[in-house]
Amino acid sequence: FREDANTTIDKMAAQNLNIIRKWSLSILKTAEVSRHKLSMRKKRYVIGLRPIKHLEEVLES
């Protein structure tokens, strides 16, 4: 999620973004995007290609 490039100045906003990142990573860990095992990077890529197709699958997991 490019945390190193994040330039958030407000501490509360930075904490909120951190929580959102951790939450989304925990959802992606449990998500089964395809029949094959994929790395986290590939899961993010596949979901990014067709987000509407995978939205229901990701939210159900």
PQR file of N, CA, C, O and H, with PARSE charges and radii, in Angstrom:
ATOM      1  N   PHE A   1       0.814  -1.200   0.000 -0.4000 1.5000
ATOM      2  CA  PHE A   1       0.000   0.000   0.000 -0.0000 2.0000
ATOM      3  C   PHE A   1       0.855   1.260   0.000  0.5500 1.7000
ATOM      4  O   PHE A   1       0.335   2.362   0.170 -0.5500 1.4000
ATOM      5  N   ARG A   2       2.125   1.109  -0.184 -0.4000 1.5000
ATOM      6  CA  ARG A   2       3.078   2.222  -0.275 -0.0000 2.0000
ATOM      7  C   ARG A   2       3.071   3.085   0.985  0.5500 1.7000
ATOM      8  O   ARG A   2       2.904   4.302   0.903 -0.5500 1.4000
ATOM      9  H   ARG A   2       2.547   0.213  -0.322  0.4000 1.0000
ATOM     10  N   GLU A   3       3.249   2.469   2.131 -0.4000 1.5000
ATOM     11  CA  GLU A   3       3.263   3.205   3.386 -0.0000 2.0000
ATOM     12  C   GLU A   3       4.432   4.180   3.458  0.5500 1.7000
ATOM     13  O   GLU A   3       4.325   5.237   4.079 -0.5500 1.4000
ATOM     14  H   GLU A   3       3.385   1.480   2.198  0.4000 1.0000
ATOM     15  N   ASP A   4       5.541   3.828   2.827 -0.4000 1.5000
ATOM     16  CA  ASP A   4       6.716   4.691   2.876 -0.0000 2.0000
ATOM     17  C   ASP A   4       6.484   6.011   2.139  0.5500 1.7000
ATOM     18  O   ASP A   4       7.090   7.023   2.489 -0.5500 1.4000
ATOM     19  H   ASP A   4       5.627   2.969   2.322  0.4000 1.0000
ATOM     20  N   ALA A   5       5.630   6.015   1.141 -0.4000 1.5000
ATOM     21  CA  ALA A   5       5.370   7.225   0.367 -0.0000 2.0000
ATOM     22  C   ALA A   5       4.268   8.085   0.989  0.5500 1.7000
ATOM     23  O   ALA A   5       3.976   9.174   0.495 -0.5500 1.4000
ATOM     24  H   ALA A   5       5.138   5.192   0.856  0.4000 1.0000
ATOM     25  N   ASN A   6       3.664   7.604   2.059 -0.4000 1.5000
ATOM     26  CA  ASN A   6       2.583   8.336   2.708 -0.0000 2.0000
ATOM     27  C   ASN A   6       3.147   9.547   3.448  0.5500 1.7000
ATOM     28  O   ASN A   6       4.093   9.422   4.226 -0.5500 1.4000
ATOM     29  H   ASN A   6       3.901   6.720   2.461  0.4000 1.0000
ATOM     30  N   THR A   7       2.564  10.709   3.204 -0.4000 1.5000
ATOM     31  CA  THR A   7       3.037  11.940   3.846 -0.0000 2.0000
ATOM     32  C   THR A   7       1.936  12.566   4.700  0.5500 1.7000
ATOM     33  O   THR A   7       1.787  13.788   4.716 -0.5500 1.4000
ATOM     34  H   THR A   7       1.796  10.811   2.572  0.4000 1.0000
ATOM     35  N   THR A   8       1.183  11.760   5.392 -0.4000 1.5000
ATOM     36  CA  THR A   8       0.118  12.263   6.247 -0.0000 2.0000
ATOM     37  C   THR A   8       0.737  12.980   7.446  0.5500 1.7000
ATOM     38  O   THR A   8       1.575  12.424   8.156 -0.5500 1.4000
ATOM     39  H   THR A   8       1.304  10.767   5.379  0.4000 1.0000
ATOM     40  N   ILE A   9       0.311  14.212   7.656 -0.4000 1.5000
ATOM     41  CA  ILE A   9       0.873  15.019   8.735 -0.0000 2.0000
ATOM     42  C   ILE A   9       0.075  14.824  10.021  0.5500 1.7000
ATOM     43  O   ILE A   9       0.661  14.706  11.098 -0.5500 1.4000
ATOM     44  H   ILE A   9      -0.370  14.663   7.079  0.4000 1.0000
ATOM     45  N   ASP A  10      -1.230  14.790   9.925 -0.4000 1.5000
ATOM     46  CA  ASP A  10      -2.087  14.655  11.102 -0.0000 2.0000
ATOM     47  C   ASP A  10      -1.937  13.261  11.702  0.5500 1.7000
ATOM     48  O   ASP A  10      -2.067  12.264  10.993 -0.5500 1.4000
ATOM     49  H   ASP A  10      -1.706  14.886   9.051  0.4000 1.0000
ATOM     50  N   LYS A  11      -1.664  13.186  13.001 -0.4000 1.5000
ATOM     51  CA  LYS A  11      -1.419  11.888  13.645 -0.0000 2.0000
ATOM     52  C   LYS A  11      -2.674  11.025  13.685  0.5500 1.7000
ATOM     53  O   LYS A  11      -2.585   9.807  13.535 -0.5500 1.4000
ATOM     54  H   LYS A  11      -1.558  13.997  13.577  0.4000 1.0000
ATOM     55  N   MET A  12      -3.822  11.623  13.882 -0.4000 1.5000
ATOM     56  CA  MET A  12      -5.068  10.848  13.916 -0.0000 2.0000
ATOM     57  C   MET A  12      -5.371  10.262  12.534  0.5500 1.7000
ATOM     58  O   MET A  12      -5.826   9.123  12.430 -0.5500 1.4000
ATOM     59  H   MET A  12      -3.895  12.613  14.003  0.4000 1.0000
ATOM     60  N   ALA A  13      -5.126  11.024  11.493 -0.4000 1.5000
ATOM     61  CA  ALA A  13      -5.342  10.519  10.143 -0.0000 2.0000
ATOM     62  C   ALA A  13      -4.392   9.373   9.841  0.5500 1.7000
ATOM     63  O   ALA A  13      -4.783   8.399   9.198 -0.5500 1.4000
ATOM     64  H   ALA A  13      -4.756  11.950  11.577  0.4000 1.0000
ATOM     65  N   ALA A  14      -3.158   9.477  10.292 -0.4000 1.5000
ATOM     66  CA  ALA A  14      -2.181   8.404  10.077 -0.0000 2.0000
ATOM     67  C   ALA A  14      -2.602   7.140  10.809  0.5500 1.7000
ATOM     68  O   ALA A  14      -2.460   6.040  10.275 -0.5500 1.4000
ATOM     69  H   ALA A  14      -2.840  10.268  10.814  0.4000 1.0000
ATOM     70  N   GLN A  15      -3.118   7.282  12.022 -0.4000 1.5000
ATOM     71  CA  GLN A  15      -3.596   6.117  12.774 -0.0000 2.0000
ATOM     72  C   GLN A  15      -4.795   5.483  12.087  0.5500 1.7000
ATOM     73  O   GLN A  15      -4.899   4.258  12.020 -0.5500 1.4000
ATOM     74  H   GLN A  15      -3.234   8.175  12.456  0.4000 1.0000
ATOM     75  N   ASN A  16      -5.697   6.309  11.576 -0.4000 1.5000
ATOM     76  CA  ASN A  16      -6.868   5.792  10.876 -0.0000 2.0000
ATOM     77  C   ASN A  16      -6.461   5.027   9.615  0.5500 1.7000
ATOM     78  O   ASN A  16      -7.003   3.959   9.328 -0.5500 1.4000
ATOM     79  H   ASN A  16      -5.612   7.304  11.630  0.4000 1.0000
ATOM     80  N   LEU A  17      -5.515   5.572   8.873 -0.4000 1.5000
ATOM     81  CA  LEU A  17      -5.040   4.886   7.674 -0.0000 2.0000
ATOM     82  C   LEU A  17      -4.365   3.569   8.024  0.5500 1.7000
ATOM     83  O   LEU A  17      -4.500   2.589   7.291 -0.5500 1.4000
ATOM     84  H   LEU A  17      -5.075   6.440   9.106  0.4000 1.0000
ATOM     85  N   ASN A  18      -3.644   3.538   9.133 -0.4000 1.5000
ATOM     86  CA  ASN A  18      -2.997   2.309   9.575 -0.0000 2.0000
ATOM     87  C   ASN A  18      -4.037   1.237   9.900  0.5500 1.7000
ATOM     88  O   ASN A  18      -3.867   0.073   9.539 -0.5500 1.4000
ATOM     89  H   ASN A  18      -3.535   4.334   9.729  0.4000 1.0000
ATOM     90  N   ILE A  19      -5.087   1.620  10.566 -0.4000 1.5000
ATOM     91  CA  ILE A  19      -6.155   0.675  10.897 -0.0000 2.0000
ATOM     92  C   ILE A  19      -6.816   0.144   9.639  0.5500 1.7000
ATOM     93  O   ILE A  19      -7.088  -1.052   9.539 -0.5500 1.4000
ATOM     94  H   ILE A  19      -5.225   2.566  10.860  0.4000 1.0000
ATOM     95  N   ILE A  20      -7.077   1.019   8.679 -0.4000 1.5000
ATOM     96  CA  ILE A  20      -7.703   0.603   7.423 -0.0000 2.0000
ATOM     97  C   ILE A  20      -6.792  -0.361   6.667  0.5500 1.7000
ATOM     98  O   ILE A  20      -7.273  -1.349   6.111 -0.5500 1.4000
ATOM     99  H   ILE A  20      -6.855   1.991   8.761  0.4000 1.0000
ATOM    100  N   ARG A  21      -5.483  -0.091   6.636 -0.4000 1.5000
ATOM    101  CA  ARG A  21      -4.542  -0.991   5.960 -0.0000 2.0000
ATOM    102  C   ARG A  21      -4.524  -2.366   6.608  0.5500 1.7000
ATOM    103  O   ARG A  21      -4.570  -3.380   5.912 -0.5500 1.4000
ATOM    104  H   ARG A  21      -5.092   0.711   7.087  0.4000 1.0000
ATOM    105  N   LYS A  22      -4.458  -2.408   7.934 -0.4000 1.5000
ATOM    106  CA  LYS A  22      -4.428  -3.688   8.643 -0.0000 2.0000
ATOM    107  C   LYS A  22      -5.723  -4.457   8.429  0.5500 1.7000
ATOM    108  O   LYS A  22      -5.700  -5.675   8.253 -0.5500 1.4000
ATOM    109  H   LYS A  22      -4.421  -1.584   8.499  0.4000 1.0000
ATOM    110  N   TRP A  23      -6.845  -3.760   8.441 -0.4000 1.5000
ATOM    111  CA  TRP A  23      -8.147  -4.391   8.227 -0.0000 2.0000
ATOM    112  C   TRP A  23      -8.239  -4.975   6.821  0.5500 1.7000
ATOM    113  O   TRP A  23      -8.698  -6.104   6.645 -0.5500 1.4000
ATOM    114  H   TRP A  23      -6.864  -2.770   8.584  0.4000 1.0000
ATOM    115  N   SER A  24      -7.808  -4.215   5.829 -0.4000 1.5000
ATOM    116  CA  SER A  24      -7.886  -4.705   4.456 -0.0000 2.0000
ATOM    117  C   SER A  24      -6.936  -5.882   4.226  0.5500 1.7000
ATOM    118  O   SER A  24      -7.270  -6.799   3.476 -0.5500 1.4000
ATOM    119  H   SER A  24      -7.435  -3.298   5.972  0.4000 1.0000
ATOM    120  N   LEU A  25      -5.770  -5.874   4.850 -0.4000 1.5000
ATOM    121  CA  LEU A  25      -4.854  -7.009   4.721 -0.0000 2.0000
ATOM    122  C   LEU A  25      -5.423  -8.266   5.366  0.5500 1.7000
ATOM    123  O   LEU A  25      -5.251  -9.364   4.838 -0.5500 1.4000
ATOM    124  H   LEU A  25      -5.498  -5.129   5.459  0.4000 1.0000
ATOM    125  N   SER A  26      -6.095  -8.118   6.493 -0.4000 1.5000
ATOM    126  CA  SER A  26      -6.696  -9.291   7.130 -0.0000 2.0000
ATOM    127  C   SER A  26      -7.821  -9.862   6.282  0.5500 1.7000
ATOM    128  O   SER A  26      -8.019 -11.077   6.254 -0.5500 1.4000
ATOM    129  H   SER A  26      -6.235  -7.225   6.922  0.4000 1.0000
ATOM    130  N   ILE A  27      -8.558  -9.005   5.594 -0.4000 1.5000
ATOM    131  CA  ILE A  27      -9.610  -9.484   4.692 -0.0000 2.0000
ATOM    132  C   ILE A  27      -8.990 -10.207   3.503  0.5500 1.7000
ATOM    133  O   ILE A  27      -9.484 -11.259   3.099 -0.5500 1.4000
ATOM    134  H   ILE A  27      -8.398  -8.019   5.617  0.4000 1.0000
ATOM    135  N   LEU A  28      -7.919  -9.664   2.938 -0.4000 1.5000
ATOM    136  CA  LEU A  28      -7.270 -10.283   1.786 -0.0000 2.0000
ATOM    137  C   LEU A  28      -6.634 -11.622   2.124  0.5500 1.7000
ATOM    138  O   LEU A  28      -6.583 -12.514   1.277 -0.5500 1.4000
ATOM    139  H   LEU A  28      -7.517  -8.809   3.267  0.4000 1.0000
ATOM    140  N   LYS A  29      -6.149 -11.774   3.354 -0.4000 1.5000
ATOM    141  CA  LYS A  29      -5.540 -13.047   3.745 -0.0000 2.0000
ATOM    142  C   LYS A  29      -6.548 -14.184   3.688  0.5500 1.7000
ATOM    143  O   LYS A  29      -6.208 -15.299   3.293 -0.5500 1.4000
ATOM    144  H   LYS A  29      -6.191 -11.050   4.042  0.4000 1.0000
ATOM    145  N   THR A  30      -7.781 -13.907   4.079 -0.4000 1.5000
ATOM    146  CA  THR A  30      -8.793 -14.961   4.110 -0.0000 2.0000
ATOM    147  C   THR A  30      -9.505 -15.129   2.773  0.5500 1.7000
ATOM    148  O   THR A  30     -10.162 -16.148   2.557 -0.5500 1.4000
ATOM    149  H   THR A  30      -8.057 -13.001   4.400  0.4000 1.0000
ATOM    150  N   ALA A  31      -9.392 -14.169   1.883 -0.4000 1.5000
ATOM    151  CA  ALA A  31     -10.103 -14.211   0.605 -0.0000 2.0000
ATOM    152  C   ALA A  31      -9.496 -15.258  -0.329  0.5500 1.7000
ATOM    153  O   ALA A  31      -8.276 -15.390  -0.426 -0.5500 1.4000
ATOM    154  H   ALA A  31      -8.858 -13.342   2.058  0.4000 1.0000
ATOM    155  N   GLU A  32     -10.362 -15.990  -1.007 -0.4000 1.5000
ATOM    156  CA  GLU A  32      -9.936 -16.931  -2.034 -0.0000 2.0000
ATOM    157  C   GLU A  32     -10.366 -16.371  -3.384  0.5500 1.7000
ATOM    158  O   GLU A  32     -11.530 -16.473  -3.772 -0.5500 1.4000
ATOM    159  H   GLU A  32     -11.353 -15.882  -0.929  0.4000 1.0000
ATOM    160  N   VAL A  33      -9.424 -15.789  -4.080 -0.4000 1.5000
ATOM    161  CA  VAL A  33      -9.713 -15.116  -5.334 -0.0000 2.0000
ATOM    162  C   VAL A  33      -9.810 -16.107  -6.488  0.5500 1.7000
ATOM    163  O   VAL A  33     -10.646 -15.950  -7.378 -0.5500 1.4000
ATOM    164  H   VAL A  33      -8.479 -15.707  -3.765  0.4000 1.0000
ATOM    165  N   SER A  34      -8.973 -17.105  -6.474 -0.4000 1.5000
ATOM    166  CA  SER A  34      -8.996 -18.107  -7.538 -0.0000 2.0000
ATOM    167  C   SER A  34      -8.768 -19.473  -6.915  0.5500 1.7000
ATOM    168  O   SER A  34      -8.594 -19.597  -5.703 -0.5500 1.4000
ATOM    169  H   SER A  34      -8.294 -17.232  -5.751  0.4000 1.0000
ATOM    170  N   ARG A  35      -8.771 -20.501  -7.765 -0.4000 1.5000
ATOM    171  CA  ARG A  35      -8.537 -21.861  -7.277 -0.0000 2.0000
ATOM    172  C   ARG A  35      -7.094 -22.073  -6.846  0.5500 1.7000
ATOM    173  O   ARG A  35      -6.808 -22.948  -6.029 -0.5500 1.4000
ATOM    174  H   ARG A  35      -8.912 -20.400  -8.750  0.4000 1.0000
ATOM    175  N   HIS A  36      -6.198 -21.283  -7.388 -0.4000 1.5000
ATOM    176  CA  HIS A  36      -4.779 -21.410  -7.074 -0.0000 2.0000
ATOM    177  C   HIS A  36      -4.420 -20.520  -5.896  0.5500 1.7000
ATOM    178  O   HIS A  36      -5.068 -19.503  -5.648 -0.5500 1.4000
ATOM    179  H   HIS A  36      -6.431 -20.572  -8.052  0.4000 1.0000
ATOM    180  N   LYS A  37      -3.382 -20.914  -5.176 -0.4000 1.5000
ATOM    181  CA  LYS A  37      -2.882 -20.053  -4.111 -0.0000 2.0000
ATOM    182  C   LYS A  37      -2.141 -18.891  -4.743  0.5500 1.7000
ATOM    183  O   LYS A  37      -1.292 -19.079  -5.614 -0.5500 1.4000
ATOM    184  H   LYS A  37      -2.855 -21.740  -5.377  0.4000 1.0000
ATOM    185  N   LEU A  38      -2.469 -17.695  -4.300 -0.4000 1.5000
ATOM    186  CA  LEU A  38      -1.820 -16.501  -4.815 -0.0000 2.0000
ATOM    187  C   LEU A  38      -1.150 -15.748  -3.674  0.5500 1.7000
ATOM    188  O   LEU A  38      -1.588 -15.806  -2.525 -0.5500 1.4000
ATOM    189  H   LEU A  38      -3.159 -17.542  -3.592  0.4000 1.0000
ATOM    190  N   SER A  39      -0.088 -15.047  -4.016 -0.4000 1.5000
ATOM    191  CA  SER A  39       0.546 -14.192  -3.020 -0.0000 2.0000
ATOM    192  C   SER A  39      -0.348 -12.975  -2.783  0.5500 1.7000
ATOM    193  O   SER A  39      -1.274 -12.715  -3.551 -0.5500 1.4000
ATOM    194  H   SER A  39       0.267 -14.999  -4.950  0.4000 1.0000
ATOM    195  N   MET A  40      -0.063 -12.241  -1.724 -0.4000 1.5000
ATOM    196  CA  MET A  40      -0.862 -11.051  -1.412 -0.0000 2.0000
ATOM    197  C   MET A  40      -0.767 -10.033  -2.547  0.5500 1.7000
ATOM    198  O   MET A  40      -1.755  -9.388  -2.898 -0.5500 1.4000
ATOM    199  H   MET A  40       0.689 -12.452  -1.100  0.4000 1.0000
ATOM    200  N   ARG A  41       0.414  -9.897  -3.109 -0.4000 1.5000
ATOM    201  CA  ARG A  41       0.603  -8.943  -4.202 -0.0000 2.0000
ATOM    202  C   ARG A  41      -0.249  -9.322  -5.416  0.5500 1.7000
ATOM    203  O   ARG A  41      -0.863  -8.458  -6.043 -0.5500 1.4000
ATOM    204  H   ARG A  41       1.217 -10.421  -2.824  0.4000 1.0000
ATOM    205  N   LYS A  42      -0.283 -10.617  -5.743 -0.4000 1.5000
ATOM    206  CA  LYS A  42      -1.072 -11.066  -6.886 -0.0000 2.0000
ATOM    207  C   LYS A  42      -2.563 -10.976  -6.603  0.5500 1.7000
ATOM    208  O   LYS A  42      -3.345 -10.672  -7.504 -0.5500 1.4000
ATOM    209  H   LYS A  42       0.215 -11.318  -5.234  0.4000 1.0000
ATOM    210  N   LYS A  43      -2.971 -11.237  -5.354 -0.4000 1.5000
ATOM    211  CA  LYS A  43      -4.383 -11.078  -4.999 -0.0000 2.0000
ATOM    212  C   LYS A  43      -4.823  -9.640  -5.210  0.5500 1.7000
ATOM    213  O   LYS A  43      -5.875  -9.385  -5.795 -0.5500 1.4000
ATOM    214  H   LYS A  43      -2.336 -11.483  -4.622  0.4000 1.0000
ATOM    215  N   ARG A  44      -4.016  -8.701  -4.734 -0.4000 1.5000
ATOM    216  CA  ARG A  44      -4.357  -7.287  -4.904 -0.0000 2.0000
ATOM    217  C   ARG A  44      -4.431  -6.922  -6.377  0.5500 1.7000
ATOM    218  O   ARG A  44      -5.301  -6.151  -6.783 -0.5500 1.4000
ATOM    219  H   ARG A  44      -3.160  -8.908  -4.259  0.4000 1.0000
ATOM    220  N   TYR A  45      -3.520  -7.471  -7.183 -0.4000 1.5000
ATOM    221  CA  TYR A  45      -3.512  -7.185  -8.612 -0.0000 2.0000
ATOM    222  C   TYR A  45      -4.756  -7.737  -9.296  0.5500 1.7000
ATOM    223  O   TYR A  45      -5.397  -7.040 -10.082 -0.5500 1.4000
ATOM    224  H   TYR A  45      -2.813  -8.097  -6.853  0.4000 1.0000
ATOM    225  N   VAL A  46      -5.099  -8.997  -8.997 -0.4000 1.5000
ATOM    226  CA  VAL A  46      -6.252  -9.644  -9.626 -0.0000 2.0000
ATOM    227  C   VAL A  46      -7.539  -8.920  -9.235  0.5500 1.7000
ATOM    228  O   VAL A  46      -8.400  -8.683 -10.082 -0.5500 1.4000
ATOM    229  H   VAL A  46      -4.577  -9.563  -8.359  0.4000 1.0000
ATOM    230  N   ILE A  47      -7.673  -8.572  -7.969 -0.4000 1.5000
ATOM    231  CA  ILE A  47      -8.873  -7.864  -7.528 -0.0000 2.0000
ATOM    232  C   ILE A  47      -8.928  -6.471  -8.144  0.5500 1.7000
ATOM    233  O   ILE A  47     -10.010  -5.976  -8.460 -0.5500 1.4000
ATOM    234  H   ILE A  47      -6.973  -8.764  -7.281  0.4000 1.0000
ATOM    235  N   GLY A  48      -7.779  -5.841  -8.315 -0.4000 1.5000
ATOM    236  CA  GLY A  48      -7.732  -4.523  -8.933 -0.0000 2.0000
ATOM    237  C   GLY A  48      -8.124  -4.528 -10.398  0.5500 1.7000
ATOM    238  O   GLY A  48      -8.611  -3.520 -10.910 -0.5500 1.4000
ATOM    239  H   GLY A  48      -6.900  -6.244  -8.058  0.4000 1.0000
ATOM    240  N   LEU A  49      -7.920  -5.652 -11.084 -0.4000 1.5000
ATOM    241  CA  LEU A  49      -8.296  -5.722 -12.493 -0.0000 2.0000
ATOM    242  C   LEU A  49      -9.812  -5.721 -12.671  0.5500 1.7000
ATOM    243  O   LEU A  49     -10.340  -5.035 -13.547 -0.5500 1.4000
ATOM    244  H   LEU A  49      -7.525  -6.471 -10.667  0.4000 1.0000
ATOM    245  N   ARG A  50     -10.501  -6.482 -11.845 -0.4000 1.5000
ATOM    246  CA  ARG A  50     -11.966  -6.576 -11.921 -0.0000 2.0000
ATOM    247  C   ARG A  50     -12.553  -6.493 -10.509  0.5500 1.7000
ATOM    248  O   ARG A  50     -12.963  -7.509  -9.949 -0.5500 1.4000
ATOM    249  H   ARG A  50     -10.073  -7.039 -11.134  0.4000 1.0000
ATOM    250  N   PRO A  51     -12.594  -5.298  -9.938 -0.5600 1.5000
ATOM    251  CA  PRO A  51     -13.019  -5.184  -8.536  0.2800 2.0000
ATOM    252  C   PRO A  51     -14.482  -5.564  -8.318  0.5500 1.7000
ATOM    253  O   PRO A  51     -14.811  -6.132  -7.276 -0.5500 1.4000
ATOM    254  N   ILE A  52     -15.343  -5.275  -9.244 -0.4000 1.5000
ATOM    255  CA  ILE A  52     -16.762  -5.580  -9.049 -0.0000 2.0000
ATOM    256  C   ILE A  52     -17.000  -7.084  -9.077  0.5500 1.7000
ATOM    257  O   ILE A  52     -17.844  -7.594  -8.340 -0.5500 1.4000
ATOM    258  H   ILE A  52     -15.075  -4.814 -10.090  0.4000 1.0000
ATOM    259  N   LYS A  53     -16.267  -7.790  -9.916 -0.4000 1.5000
ATOM    260  CA  LYS A  53     -16.409  -9.241  -9.991 -0.0000 2.0000
ATOM    261  C   LYS A  53     -16.008  -9.905  -8.674  0.5500 1.7000
ATOM    262  O   LYS A  53     -16.661 -10.855  -8.241 -0.5500 1.4000
ATOM    263  H   LYS A  53     -15.581  -7.376 -10.514  0.4000 1.0000
ATOM    264  N   HIS A  54     -14.963  -9.427  -8.042 -0.4000 1.5000
ATOM    265  CA  HIS A  54     -14.417 -10.053  -6.838 -0.0000 2.0000
ATOM    266  C   HIS A  54     -14.956  -9.444  -5.550  0.5500 1.7000
ATOM    267  O   HIS A  54     -14.668  -9.956  -4.468 -0.5500 1.4000
ATOM    268  H   HIS A  54     -14.433  -8.655  -8.394  0.4000 1.0000
ATOM    269  N   LEU A  55     -15.721  -8.378  -5.637 -0.4000 1.5000
ATOM    270  CA  LEU A  55     -16.193  -7.691  -4.437 -0.0000 2.0000
ATOM    271  C   LEU A  55     -17.007  -8.612  -3.530  0.5500 1.7000
ATOM    272  O   LEU A  55     -16.776  -8.655  -2.322 -0.5500 1.4000
ATOM    273  H   LEU A  55     -15.955  -7.962  -6.516  0.4000 1.0000
ATOM    274  N   GLU A  56     -17.937  -9.332  -4.095 -0.4000 1.5000
ATOM    275  CA  GLU A  56     -18.775 -10.222  -3.305 -0.0000 2.0000
ATOM    276  C   GLU A  56     -17.955 -11.350  -2.662  0.5500 1.7000
ATOM    277  O   GLU A  56     -18.176 -11.697  -1.501 -0.5500 1.4000
ATOM    278  H   GLU A  56     -18.124  -9.297  -5.077  0.4000 1.0000
ATOM    279  N   GLU A  57     -17.018 -11.915  -3.414 -0.4000 1.5000
ATOM    280  CA  GLU A  57     -16.173 -12.985  -2.883 -0.0000 2.0000
ATOM    281  C   GLU A  57     -15.313 -12.501  -1.721  0.5500 1.7000
ATOM    282  O   GLU A  57     -15.150 -13.207  -0.726 -0.5500 1.4000
ATOM    283  H   GLU A  57     -16.838 -11.634  -4.357  0.4000 1.0000
ATOM    284  N   VAL A  58     -14.776 -11.318  -1.846 -0.4000 1.5000
ATOM    285  CA  VAL A  58     -13.897 -10.775  -0.811 -0.0000 2.0000
ATOM    286  C   VAL A  58     -14.701 -10.438   0.444  0.5500 1.7000
ATOM    287  O   VAL A  58     -14.254 -10.705   1.559 -0.5500 1.4000
ATOM    288  H   VAL A  58     -14.908 -10.744  -2.654  0.4000 1.0000
ATOM    289  N   LEU A  59     -15.866  -9.864   0.267 -0.4000 1.5000
ATOM    290  CA  LEU A  59     -16.664  -9.470   1.424 -0.0000 2.0000
ATOM    291  C   LEU A  59     -17.279 -10.663   2.143  0.5500 1.7000
ATOM    292  O   LEU A  59     -17.562 -10.574   3.338 -0.5500 1.4000
ATOM    293  H   LEU A  59     -16.229  -9.648  -0.639  0.4000 1.0000
ATOM    294  N   GLU A  60     -17.491 -11.772   1.451 -0.4000 1.5000
ATOM    295  CA  GLU A  60     -18.047 -12.962   2.088 -0.0000 2.0000
ATOM    296  C   GLU A  60     -17.026 -13.674   2.966  0.5500 1.7000
ATOM    297  O   GLU A  60     -17.395 -14.342   3.931 -0.5500 1.4000
ATOM    298  H   GLU A  60     -17.261 -11.844   0.480  0.4000 1.0000
ATOM    299  N   SER A  61     -15.755 -13.535   2.638 -0.4000 1.5000
ATOM    300  CA  SER A  61     -14.735 -14.269   3.399 -0.0000 2.0000
ATOM    301  C   SER A  61     -14.405 -13.622   4.714  0.5500 1.7000
ATOM    302  O   SER A  61     -13.566 -14.128   5.458 -0.5500 1.4000
ATOM    303  H   SER A  61     -15.455 -12.992   1.853  0.4000 1.0000
TER
END
